[in-house]
Amino acid sequence: GVGHTPAARFNHSAGGARRSAMSDTYPGPKITTTKFQPQPMVNWLSPRQLLRTGMRAALEEQFKSYVDRREALAGLDPAGRRYVAGGSAPFNVDIVSDVGDGIEATYPVAWAVGRRTLQAGGLPPGAQARASLIVLGGDQVYPSASVRRYRDQFDGPFSHGFEQPPPPGPTGPPTMFAIPGNHDWFDGLGAFTSQFCSPQRVGGWLVGQRRSYFAIRLREDLWLWAADIRGTHWVDRPQVEYFTAALEELVCACHKPSLILCVPEPLWLKGAPGTQDRTSGENALDYLVNTLIAGKADVVLVVSGDQHNYARYEATSPPEGLPQRLVHCGNGGAFLHANHWLPKQTHFRQRDDTLQEYEQVAAYPPAGVTERLASRLSTWRLPCKKKGLFGTLWGLSFLLSTAVPGAFFPPAWHLIFVTALLVLGAGAGMSAYRRSQTMPGHSASAWPAWLFSTTILGLLTAPGIAAEWLSGWERWAVFFGGATLAAYLGVVAYGWYLLKSAASGPAYPHLEEAMSAQAISSHRAFLRIVVPESGPPTVYCIALDDSSGNGDHFQVIDEFVLRKERS
């Protein structure tokens, strides 16, 4: 049951899936409430937003090794509590990642997982009941964590989307667990702890885990582990002890049980396939699989979020003690990432340091769709949408144009000299940033970054140079009018630079910025795992192409069975 199995089914678009006449129609994010304040999607090109998020990320990076809240949480849970999924099989488990950007992106999946019965195209009756357990795979709020943002961008939409009342029965209300992503870590897990590590409700879901990681017994021979390795990229000692005890428990209960492992990001995409490069995150995942689990359980699935799209990789040959499939599904509620850059093959390191190869067998949206979306960036209308960026460039142009001339040059030549110095600094900085934004295993030419820096600074200083030959009101008219025109053209030039860079495969520099600038809220998806009384579970990737509420339906776009490796 490894690789392309007869039970696996992939539809290349949700629109191409088998539509059911009884499919539920998504109503759209039309919410009227006073319990929370629905938020728009994050404006990632806002200089103020980028500055604030960058400062918080820098502080978190600097101090995370000194203040690790995971160890404090472990001290409050000395017994290392493991959990048991409510009720007896069969039941459903939902895995949702990267929620909480804005109401338009978050509410479709919050609405779908909250239905008592979700009738989606291609979803069999046994998989339509609301999940007994929902696992959140990281980045529950954007751009950084706070109690207010959790309320308005996560708790509010999920509570509103939960269909009340819960059905009667002995199993009780459904439960919710979460692991943190990098955006949850920006405040050192303070808000995350308040939201998920104390007993309370999110809609009809019960929350109250003790730590930022957990182990859940789904069945006697099937467990789900979720590890917190995003904030530090290493596995802390209390977490090692916790999962070691959990492994002893599951091995004692069943010989060679099956294990589903959740991690915050698809670390198998961080390095170039076929190389010996490692990231610290890869080392953490390697440690969990090769050292801690070490073949004592069959890892039938490793699943993550962080990448805001969906892809499934299957082992090309029966893996020895390694995951049989690698899946990321981060379409839960953030701007859409392009996926046409994703490698067709990737790898996982074995204990003998050889590489197990994996092949991509499914992706959503299809690569052609994300290529079209990436090229849809409207550069001429971008200044109207990114007013913060426009205002920053306007202020910079006015400041440069009215700067006090130096003592050694005439005013115009002084401005040209200053511009040349700025071009050198900005060009070097943009070149370094461009190289950092290329896809793993590739490199990009630096000359477009230099050309862009020269163009932008030339535009911003042009009004000051032109005004040197004028006086009186005409001079100030050129200052104000020229700064406005320069700022407009500067934003257009930036959009054009992103657009052309994003089309420069296979390195695709700035592809993420080209997608984030558009704040695309379509193509939502989540995973539903059907756990039967016996036998392998079945996983469905359920997706919605159009999230605007124009009558679209959720559809199954991928389906596969979690069979064990051949013995």
ZIBELWO-V188461 format. One record per run of one state. SS is the DSSP state (hx for helix, st for strand, lp for the rest). FROM is the first residue (numbers start at 1). TO is the last residue. If there is no record, write none. Layout:
ss | from | to
SS | FROM | TO
SS | FROM | TO
This chain:
ss | from | to
lp | 1 | 8
st | 9 | 10
lp | 11 | 13
hx | 14 | 16
lp | 17 | 24
st | 25 | 25
lp | 26 | 46
hx | 47 | 63
lp | 64 | 68
hx | 69 | 75
lp | 76 | 82
st | 83 | 84
lp | 85 | 90
st | 91 | 96
lp | 97 | 102
hx | 103 | 114
lp | 115 | 116
st | 117 | 117
lp | 118 | 120
st | 121 | 121
lp | 122 | 124
hx | 125 | 127
lp | 128 | 128
st | 129 | 129
lp | 130 | 132
st | 133 | 136
lp | 137 | 146
hx | 147 | 161
lp | 162 | 174
st | 175 | 178
lp | 179 | 183
hx | 184 | 187
lp | 188 | 189
hx | 190 | 196
lp | 197 | 199
st | 200 | 202
lp | 203 | 204
st | 205 | 207
lp | 208 | 213
st | 214 | 219
lp | 220 | 221
st | 222 | 226
lp | 227 | 236
hx | 237 | 253
lp | 254 | 257
st | 258 | 262
lp | 263 | 266
hx | 267 | 269
lp | 270 | 279
hx | 280 | 293
lp | 294 | 297
st | 298 | 304
lp | 305 | 309
st | 310 | 315
lp | 316 | 324
st | 325 | 329
lp | 330 | 344
st | 345 | 349
lp | 350 | 354
st | 355 | 364
lp | 365 | 366
hx | 367 | 374
lp | 375 | 381
hx | 382 | 385
lp | 386 | 386
hx | 387 | 401
lp | 402 | 410
hx | 411 | 436
lp | 437 | 446
hx | 447 | 467
lp | 468 | 471
hx | 472 | 502
lp | 503 | 510
hx | 511 | 516
lp | 517 | 523
st | 524 | 531
lp | 532 | 537
st | 538 | 544
lp | 545 | 552
st | 553 | 553
lp | 554 | 554
st | 555 | 561
lp | 562 | 567
